[in-house]
């Protein structure tokens, strides 16, 4: 296999990835672009091969990132990608649903297994209860910290209901549109302990090159989009 075939890039070459058991999609780029850039400590739940975390570091180079996953195959591949990008990310084999820890983070970020179907060969989470997943993620957020997630829009109501019961406010929803007239993805972030209400932004195409190629954050993009 040639070097070109063995590797691919995200963010127009800013992030290098080894092609393997799981290759991140544009969801990873979008999620990282919505993460608050002020977070000093970050937990990536279900880090997989590292796409989200490595993209996040392009926006927040000083962040101390911890990544957890239940698949050792994923973690091994992630370690390879971390070295490929000369980055520093702490990895741990953990199940967020059973993880016994008191650690909390300024930001918890996740691209969860919101779909149902046949489990993949790489032994990642499938068919999980998304509300349970979000509940355990919220427990790892420090006071006044942030939670950030990308999901199919069909799951958005379940996620928001958990955030409200866990005392998260300032819920900010950014829709992503594909070929359909309705949004196909929603990126949601919320602040622990905030009493501010929800905001639904205008959203944009899932193929927006300002994010996927030029590396803008969504906050920078929102300066031109406004809100509904």
MIKOL-626581 format. One line per field, with one value per residue: residue number from 0; residue in one letter; x, y, z of N, C-alpha, C, CB in turn. Coordinates in Angstrom, 2 decimals, padded with zeros to 5 digits. Atoms other than C-alpha are relative to their C-alpha. Last residue first. Glycine has a CB too. Example, Ala and Ser with C-alpha at 12.3 -4.5 7.8 and 13.67 -1.06 7.14 Angstrom:
MIKOL-626581
pos: [1	0]
code: [S	A]
n_east: [-000.82	000.89]
n_north: [-001.19	-001.19]
n_up: [-000.06	000.00]
ca_east: [013.67	012.30]
ca_north: [-001.06	-004.50]
ca_up: [007.14	007.80]
c_east: [-000.77	000.90]
c_north: [001.09	001.20]
c_up: [000.73	000.00]
cb_east: [000.41	-000.99]
cb_north: [000.46	000.03]
cb_up: [-001.42	001.25]
END
This chain:
MIKOL-626581
pos: [227	226	225	224	223	222	221	220	219	218	217	216	215	214	213	212	211	210	209	208	207	206	205	204	203	202	201	200	199	198	197	196	195	194	193	192	191	190	189	188	187	186	185	184	183	182	181	180	179	178	177	176	175	174	173	172	171	170	169	168	167	166	165	164	163	162	161	160	159	158	157	156	155	154	153	152	151	150	149	148	147	146	145	144	143	142	141	140	139	138	137	136	135	134	133	132	131	130	129	128	127	126	125	124	123	122	121	120	119	118	117	116	115	114	113	112	111	110	109	108	107	106	105	104	103	102	101	100	99	98	97	96	95	94	93	92	91	90	89	88	87	86	85	84	83	82	81	80	79	78	77	76	75	74	73	72	71	70	69	68	67	66	65	64	63	62	61	60	59	58	57	56	55	54	53	52	51	50	49	48	47	46	45	44	43	42	41	40	39	38	37	36	35	34	33	32	31	30	29	28	27	26	25	24	23	22	21	20	19	18	17	16	15	14	13	12	11	10	9	8	7	6	5	4	3	2	1	0]
code: [X	X	X	X	X	X	X	X	X	X	X	X	X	X	X	X	X	X	X	X	X	X	X	X	X	X	X	X	X	X	X	X	X	X	X	X	X	X	X	X	X	X	X	X	X	X	X	X	X	X	X	X	X	X	X	X	X	X	X	X	X	X	X	X	X	X	X	X	X	X	X	X	X	X	X	X	X	X	X	X	X	X	X	X	X	X	X	X	X	X	X	X	X	X	X	X	X	X	X	X	X	X	X	X	X	X	X	X	X	X	X	X	X	X	X	X	X	X	X	X	X	X	X	X	X	X	X	X	X	X	X	X	X	X	X	X	X	X	X	X	X	X	X	X	X	X	X	X	X	X	X	X	X	X	X	X	X	X	X	X	X	X	X	X	X	X	X	X	X	X	X	X	X	X	X	X	X	X	X	X	X	X	X	X	X	X	X	X	X	X	X	X	X	X	X	X	X	X	X	X	X	X	X	X	X	X	X	X	X	X	X	X	X	X	X	X	X	X	X	X	X	X	X	X	X	X	X	X]
n_east: [001.43	000.84	001.07	001.26	000.59	-000.08	001.25	000.99	-000.43	000.20	001.39	000.89	000.68	-000.26	-000.75	-001.28	-000.66	-000.28	-000.61	-001.45	-000.53	-001.18	-000.99	-000.19	-000.64	-000.58	000.47	-000.65	-000.09	-000.16	-000.56	000.86	000.34	001.45	000.51	000.39	000.43	-000.88	000.73	-000.89	000.61	-001.08	000.04	-000.82	-000.35	-001.36	-000.15	000.43	001.39	000.86	-000.52	000.91	-000.76	000.42	-000.42	000.23	-000.18	-000.02	-000.67	000.74	-000.77	-000.25	-001.33	000.09	000.84	-000.72	-000.98	000.74	000.38	-001.20	-000.44	000.92	-000.25	-000.35	001.04	001.04	001.11	000.96	000.62	000.34	000.19	000.21	000.83	-000.63	-000.11	000.91	-000.28	-000.19	-001.44	-000.58	000.27	-000.90	-001.33	000.03	-000.11	-001.32	-000.93	000.26	-000.63	001.07	000.06	001.33	001.13	001.37	000.42	000.42	-000.99	-001.05	-001.14	-001.26	-000.94	-000.34	000.22	000.70	001.43	000.61	000.46	000.71	000.25	000.42	000.18	000.79	000.61	-000.72	000.91	-000.56	000.49	-000.99	000.00	-001.26	-000.38	001.20	000.60	001.40	001.07	001.06	000.35	001.00	000.00	001.35	-000.07	000.88	-000.90	000.24	-000.09	-001.42	-000.56	000.34	-000.76	-001.39	-000.03	000.01	-001.30	-001.01	000.18	-000.38	-001.46	-000.67	000.03	000.71	000.34	000.93	000.05	001.09	-000.48	000.93	-000.49	-001.26	-000.39	000.70	-000.31	-001.30	000.18	000.55	-001.08	-001.01	000.55	000.33	-000.54	-001.35	-000.23	-000.95	000.06	000.64	000.63	000.21	001.03	000.00	-001.38	-000.15	-000.59	-001.46	-000.52	-000.49	000.99	000.15	-001.15	000.08	001.07	-000.44	-001.09	000.58	000.08	000.72	000.93	-000.47	001.06	001.24	000.01	001.20	-000.33	000.60	-000.35	000.03	-000.42	-001.37	-000.91	-000.27	001.18	-000.06	000.86	000.32	-000.09	001.12	001.24	000.14	-000.81	000.85]
n_north: [-000.02	001.03	-000.46	000.67	-000.35	-001.46	-000.60	000.07	-000.96	-001.34	-000.38	000.52	-000.93	000.17	-001.16	-000.22	001.26	000.86	-000.88	000.05	-001.36	-000.06	000.91	001.26	-000.11	001.20	000.16	-000.79	000.81	-000.74	000.64	000.83	-000.63	-000.17	-001.24	-000.98	000.52	-000.36	-000.54	-000.24	-000.61	-000.09	-001.14	000.08	001.40	000.25	-000.05	-001.33	-000.13	-000.13	000.72	000.44	000.22	001.04	-000.40	001.03	-000.62	001.08	-000.60	-001.05	-000.70	-001.41	-000.06	000.67	-000.78	-001.21	000.37	000.33	-001.24	-000.62	000.82	-000.23	-001.28	000.23	000.83	-000.86	-000.01	001.10	-000.01	001.27	-000.24	001.28	000.18	000.54	-001.05	-001.13	-000.82	-001.42	-000.25	000.18	-001.21	-001.05	000.30	-000.16	-001.43	-000.45	000.49	-000.81	-001.31	-000.92	-000.41	000.23	-000.03	-000.01	-001.28	000.12	-000.64	000.93	000.06	-000.50	001.08	000.90	001.40	000.85	-000.30	001.01	001.25	000.37	001.37	000.00	001.40	000.34	-001.25	-000.70	-000.85	-001.02	-001.30	-001.07	-000.46	-000.58	000.70	000.43	-001.15	-000.04	-000.16	000.93	000.97	000.99	001.11	000.29	000.60	-000.56	-000.55	-001.45	-000.52	-000.10	-001.03	-001.30	-000.16	-000.28	-001.40	-000.80	000.23	-000.74	-001.43	-000.21	-000.12	000.85	001.38	000.86	001.34	000.73	001.41	000.89	001.29	000.87	000.20	000.74	-000.26	-001.20	-001.06	-000.60	-000.96	-001.22	-000.61	-000.58	-001.18	-001.09	-001.30	-000.14	000.69	-000.74	000.76	001.29	000.46	001.44	000.53	001.45	000.42	001.15	-000.44	-000.01	-001.25	000.08	-000.61	-001.42	-000.72	000.03	-000.88	-001.38	-000.28	-000.22	-001.44	-000.73	-001.06	-001.27	-001.00	000.65	001.26	000.71	001.27	001.21	001.20	001.22	-000.35	000.36	-000.41	-001.44	-000.80	-001.18	-001.05	-001.13	000.39	000.85	-000.74	-000.97	-001.21	-001.20]
n_up: [000.33	-000.62	-000.88	000.20	001.30	000.13	-000.45	001.07	001.02	-000.56	000.25	-001.02	-000.90	-001.43	-000.48	000.67	000.35	-001.15	-000.99	000.06	-000.05	000.87	-000.55	000.71	001.31	000.56	001.37	001.01	001.20	001.24	001.18	000.85	001.27	000.02	000.58	-000.99	-001.29	-001.11	-001.15	-001.14	-001.19	-000.97	-000.91	-001.20	-000.18	-000.47	-001.46	-000.41	-000.41	001.17	001.15	001.05	001.22	000.94	001.34	001.00	001.31	001.00	001.15	000.69	001.02	-000.33	-000.62	-001.30	-000.90	-000.38	-001.02	-001.22	-000.68	-000.56	-001.13	-001.12	-000.67	-001.40	-000.61	-000.56	000.94	000.02	001.32	000.62	001.43	000.65	001.20	001.20	001.01	-000.18	-001.18	000.29	000.08	-001.34	-000.79	000.47	-000.54	-001.46	-000.27	000.44	-001.02	-001.19	000.15	-000.40	-001.40	-000.57	000.92	-000.50	-000.58	-001.39	-000.87	-000.41	000.90	-000.54	-000.27	001.10	-000.37	000.95	-000.05	000.87	-000.59	001.23	000.44	001.39	000.38	001.17	000.46	001.06	000.76	000.88	-000.49	-000.12	-001.39	-000.44	-001.25	-000.73	-000.67	000.46	-000.98	000.39	-001.04	000.38	-000.94	-000.50	-001.33	-001.02	-001.01	-000.07	001.36	000.34	-000.89	000.57	001.24	-000.41	-000.44	001.22	000.65	-000.74	000.27	001.40	000.01	000.98	-000.49	000.94	-000.46	000.85	-000.38	000.39	-000.48	-000.73	-001.37	-000.04	-001.39	-000.48	000.96	-000.31	-001.09	000.60	000.78	-000.89	-000.68	000.91	-000.37	000.53	001.26	000.84	001.23	-000.34	001.24	000.06	000.89	-000.08	-000.29	-000.90	-001.27	000.10	-000.55	-001.38	-000.89	000.32	-000.53	-001.46	-000.46	000.23	-000.94	-001.33	-000.25	001.04	-000.38	000.56	-000.01	-000.40	-000.71	000.42	000.64	-000.53	000.78	-000.80	-001.36	-000.31	001.07	-000.09	-000.33	-000.86	000.53	-000.86	-001.40	-000.37	000.23	-001.10	000.10	000.00]
ca_east: [-032.89	-029.29	-026.53	-024.57	-021.53	-020.27	-021.51	-018.58	-016.08	-018.02	-018.16	-014.38	-012.65	-010.31	-010.08	-010.99	-013.85	-015.00	-014.84	-015.42	-019.07	-019.98	-022.41	-024.29	-025.11	-026.83	-029.15	-028.48	-030.88	-030.27	-031.46	-031.96	-029.35	-029.48	-025.94	-024.85	-022.96	-022.76	-024.26	-023.14	-025.15	-024.14	-027.14	-027.05	-029.46	-031.24	-034.47	-034.68	-032.63	-029.40	-027.21	-027.88	-026.08	-027.88	-026.13	-027.82	-026.64	-027.89	-027.02	-028.12	-027.02	-028.65	-028.43	-032.19	-031.90	-028.97	-030.82	-033.83	-031.52	-029.93	-033.24	-034.61	-031.52	-031.70	-033.57	-031.24	-028.37	-025.75	-022.73	-021.85	-020.36	-020.47	-019.02	-017.66	-019.24	-018.64	-016.50	-018.01	-017.49	-021.05	-022.32	-020.65	-022.43	-025.82	-025.00	-024.34	-027.45	-029.56	-027.93	-028.80	-026.15	-026.71	-023.04	-019.88	-016.62	-015.45	-013.42	-015.46	-018.52	-021.71	-024.77	-027.26	-028.41	-027.07	-026.23	-022.79	-021.43	-019.22	-018.22	-016.76	-016.37	-014.94	-013.52	-012.93	-013.80	-011.98	-013.79	-013.45	-015.21	-015.92	-018.99	-020.95	-017.89	-016.17	-012.42	-009.18	-007.13	-005.30	-003.48	-003.00	000.30	000.74	003.48	000.79	001.95	002.54	-001.09	-002.19	-000.33	-001.75	-005.23	-004.68	-003.70	-006.68	-009.07	-007.73	-007.95	-011.67	-013.48	-012.47	-011.16	-009.28	-007.68	-006.78	-004.71	-005.60	-002.70	-003.19	-006.85	-008.19	-005.75	-005.91	-009.63	-008.84	-006.56	-009.20	-012.02	-010.05	-008.43	-008.78	-011.77	-012.02	-015.16	-015.44	-012.97	-012.22	-010.75	-008.75	-007.80	-011.06	-011.06	-011.56	-015.19	-015.80	-017.87	-015.03	-014.11	-017.61	-017.56	-014.18	-015.17	-018.51	-016.53	-015.74	-013.13	-011.57	-012.04	-010.09	-007.31	-006.15	-003.52	-004.54	-002.80	-004.37	-003.59	-003.64	-006.75	-008.64	-008.38	-005.73	-005.29	-002.76	-002.06	-003.27	-000.97	001.93	001.40	000.00]
ca_north: [032.08	033.04	034.96	033.50	035.74	035.83	032.26	031.07	032.27	030.47	027.43	027.29	027.90	025.24	026.27	022.85	021.36	024.51	027.15	024.31	023.89	020.34	019.65	022.73	025.42	026.19	029.06	028.73	027.45	029.01	027.59	029.42	030.69	029.13	027.77	025.06	022.99	024.64	023.14	022.17	020.53	019.67	018.55	016.33	015.65	019.01	019.10	019.97	016.89	016.83	017.56	020.11	020.64	022.15	024.08	023.87	025.88	024.87	027.74	025.43	022.17	021.12	017.34	017.08	019.71	018.00	014.69	016.15	017.81	014.48	012.70	015.52	015.47	011.76	012.06	014.95	012.48	013.48	015.63	016.32	019.03	019.29	022.38	023.32	025.64	022.96	020.18	017.79	014.07	013.47	014.92	012.08	009.54	011.11	011.42	007.68	006.80	008.99	007.44	003.90	001.94	000.11	-000.05	000.73	-000.18	-003.76	-003.15	-005.76	-003.52	-004.26	-004.84	-002.01	000.95	004.48	007.08	005.60	008.84	011.57	012.92	015.96	016.65	020.08	021.69	018.18	016.11	013.19	011.35	007.97	004.62	004.11	001.90	003.69	005.61	002.30	002.71	001.88	005.00	007.42	010.65	012.90	014.55	015.41	014.80	014.31	010.81	010.05	010.82	008.81	005.73	006.13	006.32	003.04	001.37	002.96	001.74	-001.79	-001.62	-000.93	000.40	004.00	006.92	010.03	012.55	015.92	018.71	021.76	024.05	023.82	024.81	025.07	022.64	020.54	019.97	018.32	015.85	015.13	014.63	012.32	010.23	006.64	006.01	008.69	007.19	009.92	012.75	014.39	017.90	020.00	023.62	024.56	028.08	026.89	025.89	022.85	023.59	023.05	019.75	018.45	019.57	017.99	014.68	014.64	015.06	011.37	009.57	006.41	003.25	-000.01	001.61	004.62	006.44	010.03	013.36	016.58	020.03	018.65	020.34	020.02	016.23	014.10	010.64	007.87	004.38	005.14	008.10	006.24	003.39	000.00]
ca_up: [014.29	014.95	013.16	010.23	009.80	013.40	013.65	011.53	014.12	016.85	014.58	014.59	011.31	009.95	006.30	004.92	006.94	008.73	005.99	003.52	004.51	003.48	006.35	005.14	007.70	010.97	011.84	015.54	018.16	021.58	024.91	028.18	030.65	034.12	033.92	036.37	033.81	030.41	027.28	023.80	021.05	017.50	015.52	012.45	009.59	009.52	007.50	003.80	002.98	000.98	003.98	006.71	010.01	013.00	015.81	019.21	022.21	025.66	028.03	030.84	032.43	035.68	035.20	034.56	031.81	030.15	030.18	028.36	025.83	024.93	024.46	022.30	020.07	019.24	015.92	015.02	014.63	017.13	017.88	021.52	023.74	027.54	029.19	032.61	035.18	037.83	036.31	033.76	034.45	035.64	032.37	030.46	032.63	031.92	028.20	027.90	029.91	027.61	024.55	025.67	023.81	020.54	019.68	021.64	019.90	019.42	016.23	014.35	014.23	016.15	013.95	014.20	016.22	015.87	018.53	019.14	020.63	019.21	022.60	024.35	028.05	028.77	031.91	033.27	036.29	037.84	040.66	038.97	038.64	034.94	034.44	031.69	030.48	029.75	030.19	028.40	029.05	026.76	027.62	024.59	023.58	019.91	017.37	014.70	013.70	017.39	018.21	015.18	016.38	019.87	018.34	016.49	019.76	021.49	018.82	019.02	022.82	022.48	025.56	024.85	026.87	025.80	028.13	026.64	028.19	026.08	025.13	021.36	021.39	017.83	016.17	019.33	018.75	015.41	017.20	019.83	017.32	015.02	017.74	016.54	018.78	021.45	022.94	025.55	024.87	028.23	028.12	030.57	029.92	028.21	026.71	023.11	023.65	021.42	018.31	015.81	017.44	016.78	013.15	012.43	014.01	012.17	008.91	009.11	011.19	009.74	011.78	011.44	009.44	007.44	009.46	010.15	009.71	011.02	009.60	006.06	004.72	008.00	007.99	006.34	004.88	005.28	003.92	000.40	-000.13	001.49	-000.95	000.00]
c_east: [-000.78	-001.42	-000.78	-001.15	-001.38	-000.61	-000.01	-001.29	-000.99	000.41	-000.30	-001.42	-000.69	-000.60	000.23	000.82	001.38	000.89	000.35	000.68	001.53	000.65	001.30	001.08	000.09	000.55	000.54	-000.50	000.58	000.08	000.08	000.71	-000.81	-000.47	-001.52	-000.56	-000.33	-000.59	000.95	-000.79	001.09	-000.57	001.23	-000.28	000.84	000.23	001.44	000.12	-000.33	-001.46	-000.90	000.76	-000.92	000.92	-000.34	000.37	-000.01	000.00	000.17	000.83	-000.91	001.00	000.46	001.33	-000.09	-000.80	000.74	000.94	-000.75	-000.36	001.20	000.42	-000.90	000.08	000.26	-001.12	-001.13	-000.90	-000.89	-000.53	-000.13	-000.30	-000.10	-001.02	000.72	000.32	-001.05	000.20	000.32	001.49	000.63	-000.16	001.04	001.38	000.02	000.21	001.42	000.93	-000.22	000.60	-001.22	-000.09	-001.28	-001.01	-001.44	-000.31	-000.46	000.99	001.09	001.15	001.31	000.97	000.35	-000.19	-000.82	-001.52	-000.56	-000.55	-000.72	-000.19	-000.62	-000.05	-000.94	-000.74	000.81	-001.11	000.50	-000.67	001.12	-000.13	001.27	000.32	-001.20	-000.68	-001.35	-001.06	-001.12	-000.22	-001.14	000.09	-001.43	000.14	-000.79	000.87	-000.13	000.19	001.47	000.52	-000.26	000.88	001.42	000.09	000.11	001.39	001.10	-000.09	000.51	001.51	000.77	000.02	-000.76	-000.26	-001.03	000.22	-001.15	000.69	-000.91	000.51	001.26	000.46	-000.66	000.41	001.31	-000.18	-000.48	001.10	001.08	-000.48	-000.37	000.55	001.44	000.27	000.93	-000.26	-000.52	-000.72	-000.05	-001.20	000.11	001.48	000.28	000.69	001.53	000.49	000.45	-001.00	-000.13	001.14	-000.07	-001.04	000.45	001.08	-000.65	000.01	-000.63	-001.01	000.59	-001.17	-001.38	-000.01	-001.29	000.48	-000.54	000.26	000.05	000.47	001.47	001.09	000.42	-001.38	000.05	-000.97	-000.45	-000.04	-001.21	-001.30	-000.25	000.88]
c_north: [000.65	000.12	-001.18	000.58	-000.58	000.46	001.53	000.71	000.04	001.08	001.36	000.42	-000.74	001.05	-000.01	001.10	000.19	-001.17	-000.77	000.94	-000.01	001.38	000.03	-000.85	-001.38	000.21	-001.27	-000.35	000.87	-001.00	000.96	-000.51	-000.96	000.70	000.02	001.30	001.16	-000.47	000.20	000.68	000.22	000.80	-000.08	001.24	-000.23	-001.49	-000.32	000.17	001.45	000.22	000.23	-000.72	-000.63	-000.07	-001.10	000.54	-001.09	000.63	-001.05	000.55	001.03	000.66	001.44	000.05	-000.64	000.83	001.23	-000.39	-000.28	001.25	000.64	-000.79	000.21	001.29	-000.26	-000.80	000.82	000.09	-001.23	000.24	-001.33	000.28	-001.46	-000.25	-000.47	001.13	001.10	000.77	001.46	000.32	-000.08	001.27	000.99	-000.22	000.26	001.47	000.47	-000.41	000.88	001.40	000.89	000.38	-000.19	-000.01	-000.12	001.34	000.10	000.62	-000.92	-000.18	000.57	-001.07	-000.88	-001.40	-000.86	000.15	-000.99	-001.39	-000.04	-001.43	000.00	-001.51	-000.25	001.28	000.91	000.76	001.14	001.24	001.01	000.54	000.58	-000.67	-000.39	001.13	-000.04	000.01	-000.89	-000.99	-000.96	-001.22	-000.14	-000.76	000.70	000.70	001.51	000.60	000.22	001.16	001.35	000.22	000.40	001.49	000.83	-000.16	000.80	001.47	000.21	000.22	-000.95	-001.42	-000.75	-001.38	-000.67	-001.40	-001.00	-001.31	-000.93	-000.28	-000.81	000.42	001.32	001.07	000.71	001.08	001.26	000.71	000.70	001.26	001.18	001.42	000.12	-000.68	000.60	-000.78	-001.41	-000.31	-001.52	-000.54	-001.52	-000.36	-001.16	000.45	-000.03	001.36	-000.02	000.70	001.50	000.79	000.06	000.98	001.45	000.38	000.31	001.49	000.68	001.10	001.32	000.97	-000.49	-001.38	-000.72	-001.22	-001.23	-001.19	-001.21	000.36	-000.20	000.43	001.46	000.58	001.17	000.95	001.11	-000.29	-000.81	000.78	000.92	001.24]
c_up: [001.14	-000.48	000.57	000.81	-000.21	-001.32	-000.09	000.39	-001.15	-000.99	000.59	-000.35	001.12	000.91	001.50	000.65	-000.61	-000.41	001.27	001.00	000.10	-000.02	-000.81	000.67	-000.65	-001.40	-000.66	-001.40	-001.10	-001.15	-001.19	-001.23	-000.86	-001.29	000.02	-000.55	000.95	001.32	001.17	001.10	001.04	001.17	000.89	000.86	001.26	000.22	000.38	001.52	000.36	000.34	-001.19	-001.11	-001.04	-001.23	-000.97	-001.38	-001.07	-001.39	-001.10	-001.14	-000.67	-000.96	000.24	000.75	001.39	000.98	000.49	001.13	001.30	000.79	000.70	001.23	001.21	000.82	001.48	000.67	000.62	-001.22	-000.11	-001.41	-000.72	-001.45	-000.42	-001.10	-001.26	-000.98	000.14	001.31	-000.29	000.04	001.39	000.83	-000.49	000.61	001.51	000.36	-000.31	001.13	001.23	000.00	000.23	001.47	000.80	-001.16	000.49	000.66	001.45	000.99	000.57	-000.98	000.53	000.44	-001.20	000.57	-000.96	000.03	-001.02	000.27	-001.33	-000.47	-001.39	-000.16	-001.17	-000.39	-000.91	-000.72	-000.88	000.58	000.18	001.43	000.63	001.33	000.85	000.75	-000.72	001.10	-000.50	001.14	-000.35	000.92	000.54	001.31	001.12	001.05	-000.02	-001.39	-000.33	000.84	-000.64	-001.22	000.40	000.33	-001.28	-000.61	000.69	-000.36	-001.42	000.02	-000.91	000.57	-001.08	000.55	-000.90	000.54	-000.20	000.40	000.82	001.41	000.29	001.40	000.41	-001.01	000.33	001.06	-000.72	-000.77	000.82	000.68	-000.86	000.13	-000.45	-001.33	-001.03	-001.28	000.27	-001.30	000.11	-000.77	000.08	000.18	000.95	001.29	000.07	000.48	001.47	000.91	-000.21	000.62	001.52	000.53	-000.13	001.01	001.35	000.33	-001.20	000.30	-000.46	000.07	000.36	000.66	-000.35	-000.77	000.69	-000.92	000.92	001.39	000.38	-000.98	000.06	000.25	000.98	-000.68	000.94	001.49	000.42	-000.13	001.19	000.00]
cb_east: [-000.53	000.05	-000.93	000.15	000.91	001.46	-000.27	-000.29	001.41	000.79	-000.95	000.41	-001.01	001.44	-000.72	-000.23	-000.86	-001.32	-000.94	000.46	-000.60	-000.39	-000.55	000.38	001.40	-001.02	000.39	001.51	-001.41	001.25	-000.83	-001.22	001.27	-000.46	000.51	001.15	001.08	000.23	-001.17	001.23	-001.14	001.31	-001.32	001.51	000.75	000.29	-000.98	-001.44	-000.30	000.13	000.12	-000.75	001.24	-001.45	001.52	-001.47	001.33	-001.22	001.38	-000.40	000.58	000.50	001.02	-000.44	-001.41	000.34	001.00	-000.98	-000.87	000.99	000.35	-001.43	-000.20	001.32	-000.11	-000.58	-000.46	-000.84	001.08	-001.04	001.18	-001.13	000.55	000.73	000.72	000.05	001.42	-001.20	000.63	-000.23	-001.51	-000.27	000.41	-001.02	-001.16	000.17	-000.06	-001.47	-000.53	-000.60	001.29	-000.38	000.15	-000.24	000.13	001.06	000.33	000.75	000.56	000.33	000.25	000.57	-001.47	000.76	-000.24	000.40	-001.06	000.95	-000.80	001.03	-000.90	000.58	001.08	000.17	-000.90	000.96	000.44	000.64	000.16	000.46	000.21	-000.80	-000.42	-000.74	000.15	000.57	-000.40	000.43	-000.14	-001.01	000.90	-001.46	000.99	-001.46	-001.07	000.66	-000.17	-001.50	-000.34	000.55	-000.97	-001.25	000.18	000.02	-001.39	-000.90	000.65	-000.55	-001.43	000.64	-000.82	000.53	-000.35	-000.14	000.47	-001.24	000.11	001.04	-001.15	-001.51	-000.45	001.06	-000.54	-001.34	000.55	000.60	-001.18	-001.04	001.43	000.03	-000.92	001.30	-001.43	-001.32	001.01	-000.81	000.25	-000.03	000.49	-000.78	-000.92	000.42	-000.59	001.13	-001.33	-000.44	001.29	000.01	-001.34	000.24	001.18	-000.74	-000.78	-001.46	000.70	000.24	-000.63	000.17	000.80	-000.06	000.89	-001.53	001.53	-001.37	-000.96	000.88	-000.24	000.40	-000.65	000.90	-001.47	001.27	001.41	000.06	-000.11	001.20	-000.30	-000.96]
cb_north: [-001.42	000.11	000.94	-001.43	-000.46	000.47	-000.42	-001.45	-000.34	000.16	-001.05	000.52	000.85	-000.02	001.26	000.33	-000.76	-000.51	001.16	000.34	000.77	-000.39	-001.43	000.27	000.62	-001.09	001.20	-000.19	-000.58	000.91	-001.22	000.76	000.46	000.79	000.18	000.31	-000.92	001.52	-000.94	000.86	-000.89	000.68	000.01	-000.10	-000.51	000.78	-000.98	000.27	-000.92	-001.24	-001.50	001.20	-000.90	000.26	000.32	-000.49	000.81	-000.98	000.59	001.11	-001.00	000.11	-000.72	-001.46	000.15	000.83	-001.04	-001.14	000.87	000.35	-001.42	-000.38	001.13	-000.72	-001.32	000.87	-001.46	000.01	000.03	-000.76	000.82	-000.82	000.83	-001.27	001.20	000.51	000.60	000.58	-000.88	-001.43	000.21	000.31	-001.42	-000.97	000.76	-000.21	-001.53	-000.15	000.69	-000.38	000.74	-001.45	-001.09	001.24	001.15	-000.71	001.38	-000.49	001.40	-000.70	-000.83	000.78	-000.24	-000.06	001.46	-001.43	000.29	000.04	-000.74	000.73	-000.80	000.67	001.00	-000.91	000.83	-000.64	000.22	000.32	-001.19	001.11	-001.48	-000.95	001.04	-001.39	001.33	-001.44	000.71	-000.74	000.51	-000.24	000.85	-000.03	000.99	000.27	-000.63	-001.39	-000.40	000.13	-001.12	-001.16	000.23	-000.28	-001.50	-000.46	000.48	-000.82	-001.24	000.27	-000.47	000.05	000.06	-000.09	-000.18	-000.04	000.07	-000.30	001.35	000.76	-000.37	-000.25	-000.40	-001.07	-000.71	-000.30	-001.01	-001.09	-000.40	-000.46	-000.09	-000.42	000.54	000.17	-000.06	000.22	000.02	-000.52	000.42	-000.48	000.64	-001.22	000.99	000.90	000.26	-001.04	-000.74	000.17	-000.50	-001.44	-000.45	000.25	-000.94	-001.26	000.69	-000.53	001.03	-000.13	000.14	-000.66	000.12	-000.12	-000.87	000.08	-000.11	-000.16	001.04	000.64	001.46	000.37	-000.47	001.06	-000.50	000.74	-000.41	-001.30	000.39	000.96	000.74	000.01]
cb_up: [-000.26	001.54	-000.75	000.32	-001.11	000.10	001.42	-000.35	-000.51	001.31	000.58	001.43	-000.78	000.21	-000.37	-001.46	-000.96	000.62	000.33	-001.39	001.19	-001.41	000.03	-001.46	000.12	-000.02	-000.82	000.07	-000.41	000.03	-000.38	-000.40	-000.74	001.23	-001.44	000.85	000.62	000.04	000.40	-000.40	000.57	-000.60	000.84	-000.36	-001.21	001.30	000.69	-000.45	001.18	-000.86	000.30	-000.58	000.27	-000.45	-000.03	000.02	-000.06	000.18	000.42	000.97	-001.06	001.42	-000.88	-000.18	-000.59	-001.23	-000.55	-000.27	-000.92	-001.11	-000.46	-000.41	-000.98	000.09	-000.74	-001.10	-000.36	001.27	-001.14	000.84	-000.59	000.68	-001.14	000.33	000.59	001.44	-000.08	-000.79	-001.06	000.48	000.13	-001.49	-000.38	000.63	-000.65	-001.53	000.09	000.44	-001.25	001.42	000.40	-000.17	-001.10	000.88	-001.04	000.79	-000.53	-001.23	-000.25	001.31	-001.27	-001.16	000.46	-001.33	-000.31	000.44	001.04	-001.29	001.05	-000.90	001.03	-001.27	-000.41	-001.23	000.94	-001.02	001.46	-001.37	000.99	-000.95	-000.28	-000.85	-001.04	000.25	000.78	-000.23	001.32	-001.27	001.48	-001.18	000.97	-000.46	-000.64	000.30	-000.88	000.06	001.49	-000.17	-000.97	000.85	001.18	-000.83	-000.33	001.45	000.48	-000.93	000.62	-001.40	000.14	-001.44	001.30	-001.41	001.52	-001.52	001.52	-000.84	000.70	-000.75	001.00	000.00	-001.42	000.06	001.24	-000.68	-001.02	000.88	000.91	-000.94	000.03	-001.45	-001.06	000.75	-000.54	000.80	-001.22	001.23	-001.46	001.47	001.31	-000.53	000.67	-001.12	001.40	000.11	-000.13	-001.44	-000.65	000.51	-000.56	-001.50	-000.25	000.47	-001.11	-000.12	000.86	-001.52	001.42	001.34	001.22	-001.54	000.91	-000.04	-000.18	000.75	000.58	-000.96	-000.35	001.43	001.35	-000.62	-000.23	000.41	000.33	-000.77	-001.47	000.04	-001.30	001.24]
END
